[in-house]
């Protein structure tokens, strides 16, 4: 979700809008992925129509899924994640994205061998697992024999800007610091050529009048959505208290699906 207190010039790479625009650059995206994965990628292909999830007041931020294909037909889903409150839902969110990738690749009844190798990658501005690592990589392995992999060719990677272990090289550490400090000063002092190339694209985005208008439009839409959501929740709270449904009110505050069911039940739009 765009920050309601930031102009486009004040955005860091951790902000969804800037991250999406920067990662839509094929070369920048290729080099970032090469750094994360530690492999050489010949070429990436970014679809013309990106998938964007509308920002809702219940916390689903604007997100750009970048599906990329290297010469082996591997598919990547890259996303920025902010906010410690998301820590608990990240594992299942990664599972959900993995399922969506597979559904996009094959239709019902098709040969499962058509499924491609896939990576779901989260760049987090918090430690998703509390182990102080910069990098967490997960594959499906046998519980009884951890050296035995399932071989389903799915990998989930979580990067952590708050890590303090010596588990990645200095360039990766610098990139993760840059995510939260995307400034001219930081970029000018950075040793990494990757940071300087990313910052060139960042500057291009921030100086674009067209993208500034797009950002401000999204910002206004988010504010309207937040206001509408607050009004809907106030109306629902009033009804449930009048009907002495306090347990349902407590559940509605925590369960988005249940809350939406109540909105429908009481025709709160």
Secondary structure as GFF3:
##gff-version 3
##sequence-region A 1 269
A	DSSP	three_ten_helix	8	10	.	.	.	ID=ss1
A	DSSP	alpha_helix	16	23	.	.	.	ID=ss2
A	DSSP	alpha_helix	26	37	.	.	.	ID=ss3
A	DSSP	beta_strand	51	53	.	.	.	ID=ss4
A	DSSP	beta_strand	63	65	.	.	.	ID=ss5
A	DSSP	beta_strand	68	69	.	.	.	ID=ss6
A	DSSP	beta_strand	75	81	.	.	.	ID=ss7
A	DSSP	three_ten_helix	84	86	.	.	.	ID=ss8
A	DSSP	alpha_helix	87	105	.	.	.	ID=ss9
A	DSSP	three_ten_helix	112	114	.	.	.	ID=ss10
A	DSSP	beta_strand	118	124	.	.	.	ID=ss11
A	DSSP	beta_strand	135	138	.	.	.	ID=ss12
A	DSSP	beta_strand	154	160	.	.	.	ID=ss13
A	DSSP	alpha_helix	170	180	.	.	.	ID=ss14
A	DSSP	alpha_helix	184	189	.	.	.	ID=ss15
A	DSSP	alpha_helix	193	207	.	.	.	ID=ss16
A	DSSP	alpha_helix	209	242	.	.	.	ID=ss17
A	DSSP	alpha_helix	246	254	.	.	.	ID=ss18
A	DSSP	alpha_helix	256	265	.	.	.	ID=ss19
###
